[in-house]
Amino acid sequence: MNQGYSTVTPISEGFILQFADWSTVFIVLAGVGCFYFVTVLTALPESLPPEKRTKGRLRETLIRFQHLLGGRAFMGFAFSQAFIGIGMFGYISGSPFILQNIYGVSAQMLSMPFAINGARRCCRGRKRVADGVEYIRL
């Protein structure tokens, strides 16, 4: 579902930019986000039965975080995910300047590389890179 949004969002933003300025894009995205938040909050019930739910006390939470932060495997996964996020942020934030200022792509056509990349992710989403890799229980 998330990968589908990465295809639809850039195209819809390019469409909005034909009729309004860039601040309207953020207003529309904020409205869609609020709609999703309210929908999930009101439509989805708690999935665990009450007897299986944790109490969520602060002390137990901090102890679990201390255990996680001390684990080498978890920290390796966390740092690799952080570096992937940094690379994605650099790509997303830098590519409009490169595509528009250097290659002369219009604001509407700027959405096409993002949509193509999102469609590629949707097509490859079924094939897992980690198939056959032994999982580590954290």
N, C-alpha and C positions, 0 to 999 in steps of 0.2 A: 504494500500500500504506500509506504514512504517513497519507494522508487518511482511509483507512478506520479506522485506529486512533482518529482524533479523533472518530469517531462512536461507536465501541464502548466506548472507555475511560470517558467520563462516565456512560454507562448502567450499566456494570458497577460503577463506584464507587458510584453510587446504590444499586445492589442490595446491595453489601457493607455499606453504612452501615445498611441495615435490620436486619442481624444482628450487627454488630460496631462498634467505635469507629473513629475516623479513622486511628489508627495502624495498624490492620489493612490499610487501603487502601494505605499506603506499603509495608508488608511484602509484600503481594501484588504490587504493581508492581515492587518490587525483585526478587522471585522470577521474575516474567515477564521482566524485563530480563536477569537472569542466565541464564535458559533460552535466550533469543534469542542472547546473547553466545556461550554454549557451542555452540549449534547452528551458528551462522555460523562460528565458529572451527574446528569439527571437520568440518563438512559441505561447506564451500566450498573448493575448491582454488584455488591461485594461477592467475589467468587469463592472465597474460603468460608466454610462454616465457622460459627463463632468459637467452637472449641479448639480449632486449629490455628486461630489467629494469635499472633504474638502481642504482648502488651505494649511493646514499643517504648519502654522506659529509657530515659536518657543514659543512665549508667550502662545498661546492657548494650545499647547502641555504640557507645564510646569504646567498650571493651571489644566489640566485634570489629570496629574500625581499626583499633590498635592491632588486632590480630591480622587484619588484611594488609595494613601498611607494613607489617613486619615480614610478610611473605614475598620472597624473591619472584616467584612465578607471577603473582598478581601485579606486583609493581612493574615487572617487565611488560605485561599485557597493557597496563595502564599507560606507561610511558610510550609504548609503540602506538597506542590509540591516540595519545596526545600529539605525537609527531605527525600522524596521518591527518588529524584535524587541523594542525598548523599548515600543512601542505595544501589541504583543501581550501582553507581560508585564503591563503596566498593566491591560489588559482582563481577562486571566485572574485576576490577583490581586485586582482590585477588584470584579469583578462578583459574587462570592459574598456580600460584605458588603452590596452594594446590593440584590441580589435577595432575600436572606434578611431583612435588618434593615428595609429600607424597604418592600418589596413583600410580605413574609411568605411567601415561597416555602419549602417544606420542603426538607430536604437531598436527598431522593430526587428531587423535581421540579426541583431546581437543575440536574441533569444534562441536562434536556431542551433548554434553549437551546444548550448546547454541542453536543449531539447533532444538533440541527437545523442549526446552523452547520457542523458537520462533514459532514453529508449534503449541504448546499449546496455545500461545497467539492468533494466527490466528484463531484457532477453537473457542476460547471463545470470539473473538472480536465482534461477532454479538450480544452477550448477554451483555447488559449494567448493570453494578453494580448499577447504580443510577436510574434504572427504578422504578417509583413510588415515587421518592423523589421530593418534591416540589422545584422548581428552584427559586433562588434568583436573581433578576435583580440588577446588580451592577450599 
